[in-house]
Amino acid sequence: MNNQTEGQRLSEAIDAALRNLSASAYDCARTDHEYRKAHAEEYLQAEGKTVADREAEVYKKIGKLRLERELAEAKKLIAIESLRSHRQQMSYLQTLTNLNKAEAQLANGGRA
């Protein structure tokens, strides 16, 4: 595969990773909002004697929302790492391309 083709592939992968990150960030914010809202509502209705008792009661009722929030956060982190990886690959390709140009110039007596 030549550098131009690989550069195009990586550019498309970066674009896709950005779209994925955007969707993941939105989902993360939405699930966090839903969890916090439900937590506040349930906590106000909880009848435990201690804070720990109230938290346990709340978790029993909305634990699934917390799981969804944590999974959305994990997906967002994965999307961030995917984008970083593609950017690093693009940087590597640019370095190789510049190296090839420099070698060609040296082989041509230093002329471009």
Contacts in CASP RR format, 6 or more apart in sequence:
PFRMAT RR
TARGET T0000
AUTHOR 0000-0000-0000
METHOD contacts of the structure
MODEL  1
MNNQTEGQRLSEAIDAALRNLSASAYDCARTDHEYRKAHAEEYLQAEGKT
VADREAEVYKKIGKLRLERELAEAKKLIAIESLRSHRQQMSYLQTLTNLN
KAEAQLANGGRA
1 9 0 8 1.000
3 93 0 8 1.000
3 96 0 8 1.000
3 97 0 8 1.000
3 100 0 8 1.000
6 93 0 8 1.000
7 90 0 8 1.000
7 93 0 8 1.000
10 86 0 8 1.000
10 89 0 8 1.000
10 90 0 8 1.000
10 93 0 8 1.000
11 90 0 8 1.000
13 86 0 8 1.000
14 83 0 8 1.000
14 86 0 8 1.000
14 87 0 8 1.000
14 90 0 8 1.000
17 79 0 8 1.000
17 82 0 8 1.000
17 83 0 8 1.000
17 86 0 8 1.000
18 83 0 8 1.000
20 79 0 8 1.000
20 82 0 8 1.000
21 76 0 8 1.000
21 79 0 8 1.000
21 80 0 8 1.000
21 82 0 8 1.000
21 83 0 8 1.000
24 72 0 8 1.000
24 75 0 8 1.000
24 76 0 8 1.000
24 78 0 8 1.000
24 79 0 8 1.000
25 76 0 8 1.000
25 79 0 8 1.000
27 72 0 8 1.000
27 75 0 8 1.000
27 76 0 8 1.000
28 69 0 8 1.000
28 72 0 8 1.000
28 73 0 8 1.000
28 75 0 8 1.000
28 76 0 8 1.000
30 72 0 8 1.000
31 65 0 8 1.000
31 68 0 8 1.000
31 69 0 8 1.000
31 71 0 8 1.000
31 72 0 8 1.000
32 69 0 8 1.000
32 72 0 8 1.000
32 73 0 8 1.000
34 65 0 8 1.000
34 68 0 8 1.000
34 69 0 8 1.000
35 62 0 8 1.000
35 65 0 8 1.000
35 66 0 8 1.000
35 68 0 8 1.000
35 69 0 8 1.000
38 61 0 8 1.000
38 62 0 8 1.000
38 65 0 8 1.000
39 58 0 8 1.000
39 62 0 8 1.000
39 65 0 8 1.000
39 66 0 8 1.000
42 57 0 8 1.000
42 58 0 8 1.000
42 61 0 8 1.000
42 62 0 8 1.000
43 54 0 8 1.000
43 55 0 8 1.000
43 58 0 8 1.000
46 53 0 8 1.000
46 54 0 8 1.000
46 57 0 8 1.000
46 58 0 8 1.000
47 54 0 8 1.000
47 57 0 8 1.000
48 54 0 8 1.000
48 57 0 8 1.000
59 66 0 8 1.000
105 111 0 8 1.000
105 112 0 8 1.000
END
